[in-house]
Amino acid sequence: MTSVSRQGSARSVRTLLGLIRFSHTLFALPWALAGLMLGAGGWPEGRVLGWVLVAMVGARTAAMTWNRLVDRHLDGTNPRTASRPSVTGEVTPGAMLTMALASAAAFVFAAYMLNPLCGHLSWPTLVLLLLYSHTKRFTVGAHWVLGLGLGLSPVGAYLAATGEFDLGAAAAGALGLAVTLWTAGFDILYACQDIDHDRQEGLRSVPARLGIGGALNVARCCHALVPFALVLAAWLGALGVVYLVGVALVAGLLVWEHRLVHADDLSKVGQAFFQMNVLIAVVMLVATAGDVVTGGGS
């Protein structure tokens, strides 16, 4: 392969990774690792950690690539997304389909390598992840479908460590509930940018249905419930002070996130969407890991 060919291939890979916002894997990965540590009762085995990482990256890449594939015509009518490589043809539908199928296969394979329960559950999980891309065409609940997709990550990682539904799985479930509400809330905030486009195309988003003011109120309600779900996880999982300090920090970050976004000023939605939410996820990973490792609940 010539140097020009290698450069072209590397550029194509970078373009595809940029298209699917590979860096946004940081939203879900910390929650999965938190669930994994709950299931392992400490640092997980290297083999388990490795396959969980493969499964997470595979699932997220499959879902995002499929989303870009099926939404390319809608993205073309939205000024905010009209320049995406999936719209301009820089990344072809065939390349996106290949990436989606390969990533889905990697997810299912990694799940079976973890244990039979994870393997069997990978199929309905994959269906849910791919279904999300179609839901905004017929239900305003699309934001919560996306939330559930991410919310399954700590539960799946917990099961990767245990291989069964035991009493501790309830704590991972509460953590998943927190992730579901958190994700739905920030997705509603992000969708405020596209209110005119969604109404024009007949898409079912909360901002399109309720307006920006109403959407912000729904997002606030979702995020107001997140600390309660996190505290429930602490109670069910016998987590202690270290974890609860993390919950308090997250509550403060959520308040700050909503101070960045106003009905008449959406200029900081990007900052609220990426920077704040990655920070929230990392804080909860550190708090959970610190509590589990130090025995903060004992």
C-alpha positions as CSV (number, residue, x, y, z in Angstrom):
1,M,0.0,0.0,0.0
2,T,1.4,3.4,-1.0
3,S,1.8,6.3,1.4
4,V,-1.0,8.1,-0.4
5,S,-3.3,5.1,0.0
6,R,-2.5,4.9,3.7
7,Q,-3.1,8.5,4.2
8,G,-6.5,8.2,2.4
9,S,-7.5,5.2,4.5
10,A,-6.5,7.0,7.7
11,R,-8.5,10.0,6.6
12,S,-11.5,7.9,5.9
13,V,-11.4,6.2,9.3
14,R,-11.1,9.6,11.0
15,T,-14.0,10.9,9.0
16,L,-16.2,7.9,10.0
17,L,-15.2,8.1,13.6
18,G,-16.0,11.8,13.6
19,L,-19.3,11.1,12.0
20,I,-20.4,8.8,14.7
21,R,-18.9,11.1,17.4
22,F,-16.7,8.3,18.8
23,S,-15.6,10.6,21.6
24,H,-19.2,10.5,22.9
25,T,-18.6,7.0,24.1
26,L,-17.4,8.8,27.2
27,F,-21.1,9.3,28.1
28,A,-21.9,5.6,28.6
29,L,-18.5,4.0,29.4
30,P,-18.0,5.4,32.9
31,W,-21.5,4.2,34.0
32,A,-20.7,0.7,32.6
33,L,-17.4,0.6,34.5
34,A,-19.3,1.7,37.6
35,G,-21.7,-1.2,37.2
36,L,-18.8,-3.6,36.5
37,M,-17.1,-2.6,39.8
38,L,-20.4,-3.1,41.7
39,G,-20.7,-6.6,40.2
40,A,-17.0,-7.5,40.8
41,G,-17.0,-6.0,44.3
42,G,-13.8,-4.2,43.4
43,W,-11.4,-4.2,40.5
44,P,-12.7,-6.6,37.8
45,E,-10.6,-9.3,36.1
46,G,-8.7,-8.2,33.1
47,R,-10.5,-10.5,30.8
48,V,-13.9,-9.3,31.9
49,L,-12.9,-5.7,31.6
50,G,-11.5,-6.2,28.2
51,W,-14.7,-7.8,26.8
52,V,-16.8,-5.2,28.5
53,L,-14.9,-2.5,26.7
54,V,-15.3,-4.3,23.4
55,A,-19.0,-4.8,24.0
56,M,-19.5,-1.1,25.0
57,V,-17.6,0.3,22.0
58,G,-19.3,-2.2,19.6
59,A,-22.8,-1.4,20.9
60,R,-22.3,2.3,20.8
61,T,-20.7,2.3,17.4
62,A,-23.4,0.1,15.9
63,A,-26.2,2.4,17.3
64,M,-24.6,5.6,16.1
65,T,-23.6,4.4,12.7
66,W,-27.2,3.0,12.2
67,N,-28.5,6.4,13.3
68,R,-26.5,8.2,10.8
69,L,-27.5,5.8,8.0
70,V,-31.2,5.9,8.5
71,D,-31.3,9.7,9.3
72,R,-29.1,10.9,6.4
73,H,-32.1,12.3,4.5
74,L,-33.5,14.0,7.5
75,D,-30.0,15.4,8.4
76,G,-29.8,16.8,4.9
77,T,-32.8,19.1,5.5
78,N,-31.4,20.3,8.9
79,P,-29.0,23.3,8.6
80,R,-27.2,22.1,11.7
81,T,-26.4,18.6,10.2
82,A,-26.5,19.2,6.5
83,S,-22.7,19.1,6.2
84,R,-22.3,15.7,7.9
85,P,-20.2,13.3,5.8
86,S,-23.2,10.9,5.7
87,V,-25.2,13.6,3.9
88,T,-22.5,14.9,1.6
89,G,-21.6,11.4,0.4
90,E,-18.1,11.5,1.9
91,V,-19.1,8.4,3.9
92,T,-21.2,6.1,1.7
93,P,-24.3,4.2,2.9
94,G,-22.5,1.0,2.2
95,A,-19.6,2.0,4.5
96,M,-22.0,2.9,7.2
97,L,-24.0,-0.3,6.9
98,T,-20.7,-2.3,7.0
99,M,-19.6,-0.5,10.1
100,A,-22.9,-1.0,11.8
101,L,-23.0,-4.7,11.1
102,A,-19.4,-5.3,12.1
103,S,-19.9,-3.3,15.3
104,A,-23.1,-5.2,16.1
105,A,-21.3,-8.5,15.6
106,A,-18.5,-7.4,17.8
107,F,-21.0,-6.5,20.6
108,V,-22.8,-9.8,20.4
109,F,-19.5,-11.8,20.2
110,A,-18.1,-9.9,23.2
111,A,-21.3,-10.5,25.2
112,Y,-21.1,-14.3,24.6
113,M,-17.4,-14.3,25.6
114,L,-18.4,-12.8,28.9
115,N,-21.0,-15.3,29.9
116,P,-24.2,-17.0,28.5
117,L,-26.6,-14.6,30.2
118,C,-24.9,-11.6,28.7
119,G,-24.8,-13.3,25.3
120,H,-28.5,-14.1,25.3
121,L,-29.4,-10.6,26.5
122,S,-27.3,-9.0,23.8
123,W,-29.9,-9.6,21.1
124,P,-32.9,-7.7,22.6
125,T,-30.4,-5.0,23.7
126,L,-29.2,-4.6,20.1
127,V,-32.7,-4.4,18.9
128,L,-33.4,-1.6,21.3
129,L,-30.3,0.3,20.4
130,L,-31.1,0.2,16.7
131,L,-34.8,0.9,17.2
132,Y,-34.0,4.3,18.8
133,S,-33.1,5.8,15.4
134,H,-36.7,5.2,14.2
135,T,-38.7,6.2,17.3
136,K,-38.7,9.9,16.8
137,R,-40.8,9.4,13.7
138,F,-43.7,8.1,15.8
139,T,-43.3,8.8,19.5
140,V,-42.3,11.7,21.7
141,G,-40.8,9.0,24.0
142,A,-37.8,8.7,21.8
143,H,-35.7,10.6,24.4
144,W,-36.4,7.9,27.0
145,V,-35.7,5.1,24.5
146,L,-32.3,6.6,24.1
147,G,-32.0,6.9,27.8
148,L,-32.9,3.3,28.3
149,G,-30.3,2.2,25.8
150,L,-27.6,3.9,27.8
151,G,-29.2,2.9,31.1
152,L,-28.7,-0.7,30.3
153,S,-24.9,-0.2,30.3
154,P,-24.3,-0.5,34.1
155,V,-26.8,-3.4,34.3
156,G,-25.1,-5.3,31.5
157,A,-21.7,-4.6,33.0
158,Y,-22.8,-5.8,36.4
159,L,-24.1,-9.1,34.8
160,A,-20.8,-9.4,33.0
161,A,-19.1,-9.7,36.4
162,T,-21.7,-11.9,38.1
163,G,-23.3,-13.9,35.3
164,E,-26.6,-13.9,37.1
165,F,-29.3,-11.7,38.5
166,D,-28.6,-11.6,42.2
167,L,-29.7,-9.2,44.9
168,G,-27.0,-6.8,44.0
169,A,-28.3,-6.4,40.5
170,A,-31.0,-4.1,42.0
171,A,-28.4,-1.5,42.7
172,A,-27.1,-1.7,39.1
173,G,-30.8,-1.3,38.0
174,A,-31.2,1.8,40.1
175,L,-27.9,3.1,38.6
176,G,-29.4,2.3,35.2
177,L,-32.6,4.3,36.1
178,A,-30.4,7.3,36.9
179,V,-28.6,7.0,33.6
180,T,-32.0,6.7,31.8
181,L,-33.3,9.9,33.3
182,W,-30.0,11.7,32.9
183,T,-29.7,10.8,29.2
184,A,-33.4,11.7,28.4
185,G,-32.9,15.0,30.1
186,F,-29.8,16.1,28.2
187,D,-31.2,14.7,24.9
188,I,-34.2,17.0,25.4
189,L,-31.9,19.9,26.0
190,Y,-29.9,19.1,22.8
191,A,-33.1,18.7,20.8
192,C,-34.1,22.2,21.5
193,Q,-31.6,23.3,18.8
194,D,-33.7,21.5,16.2
195,I,-37.2,22.5,17.2
196,D,-38.0,24.2,13.8
197,H,-36.6,21.3,11.8
198,D,-38.5,18.7,13.9
199,R,-41.8,20.5,13.4
200,Q,-41.1,21.0,9.7
201,E,-40.4,17.2,9.2
202,G,-43.1,16.1,11.6
203,L,-40.7,14.5,14.0
204,R,-41.9,13.7,17.6
205,S,-39.5,15.5,20.0
206,V,-40.4,17.1,23.3
207,P,-39.3,20.6,22.1
208,A,-41.4,20.2,18.9
209,R,-44.5,19.2,21.0
210,L,-44.1,21.5,24.0
211,G,-41.9,24.4,22.8
212,I,-38.5,25.2,24.2
213,G,-39.8,26.4,27.6
214,G,-41.9,23.3,28.1
215,A,-39.0,21.1,27.0
216,L,-36.6,22.7,29.5
217,N,-39.1,22.0,32.3
218,V,-39.4,18.3,31.3
219,A,-35.6,18.1,31.2
220,R,-35.4,19.7,34.6
221,C,-37.9,17.1,36.0
222,C,-35.8,14.3,34.6
223,H,-32.6,15.6,36.1
224,A,-34.2,16.4,39.4
225,L,-35.0,12.7,39.8
226,V,-31.4,11.6,39.0
227,P,-30.0,12.1,42.5
228,F,-32.9,10.2,44.0
229,A,-32.2,7.2,41.7
230,L,-28.5,7.4,42.6
231,V,-29.3,7.4,46.3
232,L,-31.6,4.4,45.8
233,A,-28.6,2.6,44.2
234,A,-26.5,3.5,47.3
235,W,-29.2,2.0,49.6
236,L,-29.6,-1.2,47.5
237,G,-25.9,-1.6,47.0
238,A,-24.8,-0.7,50.6
239,L,-22.7,2.1,49.2
240,G,-21.4,4.7,51.6
241,V,-20.0,8.2,52.1
242,V,-17.6,8.3,49.2
243,Y,-20.3,7.4,46.8
244,L,-22.8,9.9,48.3
245,V,-20.3,12.7,48.0
246,G,-20.2,11.9,44.3
247,V,-24.0,12.1,44.2
248,A,-23.9,15.5,45.8
249,L,-21.4,16.7,43.3
250,V,-23.6,15.4,40.4
251,A,-26.6,17.2,41.8
252,G,-24.6,20.4,41.8
253,L,-23.4,19.8,38.2
254,L,-26.9,19.1,37.0
255,V,-28.1,22.4,38.5
256,W,-25.2,24.2,36.8
257,E,-26.0,22.5,33.5
258,H,-29.5,24.0,33.5
259,R,-28.1,27.4,34.4
260,L,-26.2,27.3,31.1
261,V,-29.3,26.8,28.9
262,H,-32.2,29.3,28.7
263,A,-35.3,29.4,26.5
264,D,-34.0,32.6,24.8
265,D,-30.4,31.5,24.7
266,L,-29.3,28.1,23.5
267,S,-25.7,29.1,22.7
268,K,-24.3,27.0,25.5
269,V,-26.2,23.8,24.7
270,G,-23.0,22.2,23.3
271,Q,-21.1,22.9,26.4
272,A,-23.9,21.6,28.6
273,F,-24.3,18.6,26.4
274,F,-20.7,17.4,26.2
275,Q,-18.5,18.9,28.8
276,M,-20.9,18.8,31.7
277,N,-22.2,15.3,31.0
278,V,-18.9,13.7,30.5
279,L,-17.9,15.3,33.9
280,I,-21.0,13.9,35.5
281,A,-20.3,10.4,34.2
282,V,-16.7,10.5,35.3
283,V,-17.6,11.8,38.8
284,M,-19.9,8.9,39.4
285,L,-17.4,6.4,38.2
286,V,-14.7,7.7,40.5
287,A,-17.2,7.9,43.4
288,T,-18.5,4.3,42.8
289,A,-15.0,2.9,42.4
290,G,-13.7,4.7,45.4
291,D,-16.5,3.5,47.6
292,V,-16.3,-0.1,46.4
293,V,-12.5,-0.3,46.7
294,T,-12.3,1.4,50.1
295,G,-15.4,-0.2,51.5
296,G,-17.1,3.1,52.0
297,G,-20.4,1.5,52.8
298,S,-19.1,-0.7,55.6
